Amino acid sequence: MAMSLKKSIPLVVMVMAVPAIPAVIFTLVGWGEASNIWMLGTVTGALAILSSTFRLSVYTVILLAIASVLAVLNQGNPWGSMLIMGACAAISGIASIRGLVSAVNFFAISAAFFVAQPPVVSTSLSTVQDALVVGFIALCSGFWGLAISGKVFHKIHFPPAAPLEARHARLMAIILALLVGGAAWVVADRNLGHGGAWLMMTILIVVQPGISSTFKRSVQRAIGTVAGFGIAIVLSAFVSTPIVEILVGLVLLGMALLVKMDSRREYWQYVVFLTPGVVLVVASSGDEGSLLHLAISRLGFTIIGSLIGLITVALLLPFYRNPSIKPDSPAVKAA
């Protein structure tokens, strides 16, 4: 169901503002890790309900909570990181059988941040206790985002992606599992932290179902991601405090949501706003230095991830030729 921009803006503001209230409170009291977990969970739940059914959205939130618990328990072990992210990426790929990649893809992206740098909500807790707290926050925030977005946009869904044939979806799942799982191993082994999460995030954004929609579209996705970092770098000159970072990040995430709701918009336009929004939300914890340092340091990982993704898409093109799907169809653009 389509909705005019004038009517959409107040609803998007509500969807972004209400679920983020706990994150803002966490930031104000200096609990940056909890704020990051809450925002990742909230966005995951919101995108899931706007892209699929209530039932699948619930499963997506539960999967994120499980991944967050496993990530903390794993404590950066390379092989465990590879298995966790390989499984998350494979789930994202296999969901393309029903055109549901948009519903679960951000779950894998959020999991990448947990795996790359397992959150520590309190140094007074044991690893098991910390894992349970992280999982609880992820679960609550995911359901909170799902509930608010589902209530406000109960008759609105993102344009669906084109379903893939089963054999293509299985190949996509295997390729994503190998790429993202392999990247997770390197990230954990080299202790790359959140920089490694951006590497995995970029691969998940660039290598998506709808590969038959041409290499050009994947190039646009990669450029959109890099351009998003450019926006974050520019904003670093004006945004310097955690609370402002999270508020500006919410505005950018809201703009990404507006773009995603418009079937006429390209996926890369959505990514241009999504990327700096996530950068600012992550920077609000204050654990990784200034926004400028964070944006510049992560840009290199994003470029590497883009190159890996583009090379992979180029190699897979011959296997995904499908004349029944037109490159410029709305379903493909939504992928």
N, C-alpha and C positions, 0 to 999 in steps of 0.2 A: 504494500500500500504506500503510495507516494504522499509526501507532505511538503507544503511550501516551506521555503527557508524561514519566512517570518514566524511560522508556527513551530518550526523545528528548534530554533535557537533557545527559547525558554525551556523547552523540555531537555535539551542537551545540557544546559546549565544546571538543571535540577539533577540530572543523572550523574554529572561529574561532581557537583558540590556536596550533595547529601552523603553519598558513599565515602567521600574523602574526609568527612568531619573527623573520624577517629584518627586518620593519618596526620591531620593538622595538629590534633591534640598531642599525639605521640611526638611530633616534631618540636612542639613548644616545650614539652617537658624533657627534651633531650634524648628521647628513645628512638634514634634514627633507624635502627635495624627493624624495629616493629613497624615503623612508618613505611619503609620500603616493601616489607612483606605484605602489608595491608594493601598498598596501592597495586602491586602486581596481582594479588588475588582478586581485588575489586575489578580491575580491567579485564582479567581473564573471565570472570563470571559474567560481566556485562557483555563482552563480545560474544560469548557462547550463547546467551539467551537471545541476542539479536541476530544470530546466524543459524539457529537451529531450534529444536523443540525443548520444552522444559526438562524432559527426561534426560536428553543427551547433555544438556547444560549441567545438570546435577552430577552426571558421571564425570564431566570435564573438571568440575571443581574438586570432586573427590580424588581424581587422578592427580591433580596439582598438589593436594594436601599430602597424598602418599609420596609423590616425588620429592616434596620438600622434606619430609621426615627421613626418607632414604638418603637424601643429599647430606643432611646434617650427620646422620649415623655413619655415612661413608667417609666423612672427614677428608675429602680430597684424594682418596685412593684412586690412581689412574684407571685401574681395571673396573672398579665399581662405578666411576664416573662414566666410563665408556658404555657400560651396560645400562645405566639409568637413562642417559641421553639417547643412546641407540634405541631403547624401547620407546621413549617419548616421541622421537622423530618418526619411528616406524608407525606409531599410532596416528600421527598427523598425516602420514602418507596414505595409509590404508583407508582413512576417512574419506579420501577423495573418490572412493567407489560411489558414494552417495552425494558427492559434491559438498561435503561438510568440512572441508579443510579450513575454512574461515572460522568455524566454531571451535576447533581444537588447536589451531596453529599457535595461538598466543599462549596456550597452556604449555607447549613445548618451549616457547621463548622464555616464559617465566621460570620454568624448571631450569633452564640454562643458567640463569642468574643464581639460583640456589646451589646448583652443582658447582659452578665455577668458583664461588666464594660462599661456602655454607654460613648462614647467618648465626650470630651469637647474640641472643637477646639478653643474656645476663651471664657474667663470668662466675657467678655464685652457683650456677646450675651445673649438674653433670651433663655429659653428652646426650644421654638418653632423655633426661628432663628437658634439655634445650630443644631436642628434636621434636618432642611432643608439643612443646609450647609453640614452636615454629609451625608445625602442622596444624595446630588448633587455630592460630591466627590466620593462616592461609585458608583454612576451611571456612571460618567465620566471614572473612573478607570476601571470599568468592561467592558465598551464598548471599551476602549483603549486596554486592554488586549485581548479582543475578536478580534478586528480589526487587531492588529499586528500578533497574532497567526494564525488567519484565512488566512491572506495574505501570511505569510511565509510557513505555512503547509497546503496550500489549497487542497492538494491531499492526506493528511495523517490524519488518525484518530487512536485513541487508539483501541486496540482489544475490541470488544463489549462484554458486560456481557450477561450471559444467561437470557432471559426473564423468568419471573415467571408466573405461572398460576394466574388468577385474584384473586382467593380466597387466595392464598399464599401471593400475593402482598398486599391485604387488611389487612391480619393478620400482615404482616411486618409493614405496616403503623401504625396500632393500637399499636403494641408493641413499636415501636420507639417513637410514640407520648407520650405514657405513661412513658417510661423510661427517655427520654430526657426532656419532659415536667416536670416530677417529679423532675429530677435533677436540672432543671432551677429554680423551686420553692425553693429548698433548697439553691441553690447558691445565689439567691436574698435575701432570708430570713436571711441567715448567712453572707451576704455581703462578699462572697468569692473572688470576683473580677475575674481576668483572670485565677486564679487557677481553678475556677469553669468551665471556658470555656474549659480547658484541660480535665476536667472530662467529659463534654458533647461530646467533640471532640473524645475522646477515645471510648465512647459508640458507636458513629456513625461509627467509623472505624471498631470496632470488630463485631458489630451486623449488618451484611450486607446480602443482597440477596445472594443465593448460600449456604444457611445454610446446604443444603443436601451434600455439598462438604466436609463434615465431621468436627467434632469438632477440629481435628488436625490443619486444616487450620486457624481456628479462634484463636487457641493458637499461631500460627505463627504470625498472625497480632498483637496480644497483645505483643508478645516478640519483634517484630519489632519496635513498638511504644516505649517500655521501652528502647530498645537498642539505639533508636534515641536520647533519653534524655542522655544516657551515652556518646554519641558523643558530645552533647552540653556541658556536664560537662567538658570533656577533652578539648574542644576548648576554654572554659572559661579561661584557663591558658595562652592562646596566643592572645585572642581577647578582647580588652578592651575599644575601642572607638566606638561611635555610627555608624560612617560612615563605619568602618571596619566590624562591626557586620552586617550591612545591605548588604554589598558587599559579605561577606562570606555566608550569608544567601541566597543570590541570586545564588551563585555557587551551594549550596546544593539543592536548588529548581530546578535548571537546571539539576542536576544529577538525581533528582527524576523524572523529565520529560523524560529523556533518558531511565530510567528503565521502566517507564510506557509505552513507545513506543515499547518496546521489548516484544512480546507476550510470549517469553520463560521464562520471569522473573515472580517470584511470587509477590503477592500483598505486602507481608511483606517487601520485598526488596525495594519497592517503598516507604513504610512508614518509613523505616530506614533513608532515606534522607529527606523526607518531614518533619518529626517531628523536627529535629534540625534546618532545614531551617526556619520553622515558629517560633521556639523559638528565633532564632537570629533576625529575622525581628521584633518580638514583643519587644525584649530587646533593640532594637535600639532607642526606644522612650526615654529610660532613666528614665521612670516613676516608674519602679519597682525594682530599685537597679541594682546590677551587674548581668552579665550573669550567673555566678556561682550560685548566690542566686536564680535567677529566675528558672534555670534548676532544682536545688535540691528541691526547694519549690513546683514546679509543678510535680515532679516525683511521689510524694505521691498521688496526685489526679489522675494521669495517672494509677497507679497501682490499685486504687479503681475502676476506670472506666473499666479497663481490667477485673477485677474480676466480676463486675456487668454484663459486656457483655458476658463473658464466661459462667457464670451461666445461663444467659438468653438463649444463644445458645444451651446449654446442654438440657434445658427444652423444647426447641422448636424442637429439632431434630426429635422426632417422628411424628411431623406434617408436616415435609418437606421432607419426603422420596420420591424421584422421580427417578425411575430407568431409565428414559429417558435422564437424565443428568449425564454424567460421571464425577466423582470427579476431574479427572486430565485434563479435557478438557480445551482448551484455554479460552472458554467463561466463565467458572467458575473461572479460575485463574484471569480473568480481574475484577471480582466482588470486 
